[in-house]
Amino acid sequence: MYGKKVKLRFFFVLSIFSTLILTVFLVIKSLEENVIYFQSPSEIKVLGEIKTKKIRVGGMVKENSVSIKSNKINFIVTDFKNEINVIYSGVVPNLFAEGKGVVAEGYLKDRNFFLATKILAKHDENYMPPEVKDALKEK
């Protein structure tokens, strides 16, 4: 009924379409495995179940909550409604301080404790490195 050219063209279009669908599926699957979700302390408190996947917890470092013992630092992250205790071993960023914004990446132990593997200190859009600030003052 159909000629060789029509059949060949149909299989060519079908193979391109199936390759495209397979590529999109593989990209979505790989992104799904590498996504790190961001949650606030309030969102963690209402979680149905605690998952073992890596997440990020963000908020403000509570005043008078930072304690340093040997190479471990303990502090509380708050969103002014709920709090979560964070335990971290390692070097903290220079911008890390009480009353400042912070994002901690790691794993939940339970709804009250978070074991951080990385600390990211946040700054506002008005931040300027000290060297640049000093150079502007001299001028």
N, C-alpha and C positions, 0 to 999 in steps of 0.2 A: 504494500500500500504506500508506504513512505520510501523515498529514495535513500541511497547510501549517504548522501550529503546531509540530509535532514536528520538521520539517525546519529551521524557523527557529530553534528552541531548540538543535538540534544544532549548527548553524553558529555560533550565538552562543557556545556553550560551547567549540567548537573554536577560534574566533578568540581568546577570552580565554586559553585554554591555550597557543596558539602565541605570543601576545604575551608571556605570562609566561616561556616558555622563551627567547624572543629577548632579553628584558630580563636574565634571569639570565646568559645567554651573554655579552652585552655588558659587564655588570658584571665578570664574571670575567676577560674579555680586558683590560679597562682596568686592573684591579688587577695583572694579570700583568706589564704593561709598567712599572708604577710601583713594584714591589717591589724593595727593596734588601736583599740577603742579608748576614747577619753571619757572619764566619768568623774563626777563630783562626789564628795563625801555623802551628800544627800541621796544621790542615785545608788551608791553602794549600800546604804542602809536598807533600801527597799528591794534589793536583789532577791529573787526567788531562790536561786542556788548559786553557790560560789564556784566559779569555773577556774580551771588551772591555766587558762590562757593569759598571756602577757597583756596588761592594760596600762593606761596612764591615769593617774589621779591628779587633779589640779585644784588649786585654791590658794589661800593665803597661809603663810607660816604664822601660827598663833604666837602672840607675844609671850615671852617668858616660858616657852615650851622647848627650846633647843637645849639638849644636853649631850655633851661629848664625853665618851668613855673610850680611852685608848684609840682604836681606829674606827669605832662605831659612832654614828651620830643618830640620835633619836629626836624627833620633833613631831609636832601635830599640824596637820593640814586641815584648814577649816574653810567652809563656804558661808560662815556666819549663821548656819542653821544646824549643821552637824559637823562632827570632827572625826578624823581617822589618824591613828598613831602610825608613824612611818619610821622604819629602821633602815639605815643605809650604811654601808661600809665603803669607804673610798674618799676621794677628794671632791669637795663641793665647789661649785662655781663661785667666782668672786662676787657675783650679784646676789648670792644666797644670804638672806638676813631675815630676822623676825619682822613681821608686818609686811613683808614683800610677797609678790606672787611667785609660785613655784609649780612645776609639773614634775611628778615623780613617775618613772616608768619601772614596772616590775610586776610582782605577783601578790595576790590577796592571800593572806593566811586565814583570816576570817573577816567579819564585817567591821572589826575594830582595828585590825593590824594589817599593815601593808609592808612587804619586804621589797625595797627599791633596789634596782640594779643600775639605775641612771637618774641623776637629778638635773633638771633643766630649769634654770632661774629665768624668770620673765622680767622684762622691763617695759616701761611705757614708751610711747612714740617720742617723748622728749628726751630720751636718754642720749647722752653724749659721752664718749670715752674721756677719761680724765686728761689725757695728753692734748686732745683737741680743745677741751675747756680751758686748760692752762695757756695754750697758744692764743686763744681768742682774748683772754684777759690781758696778755702782754701787749696786744695790739690796741 
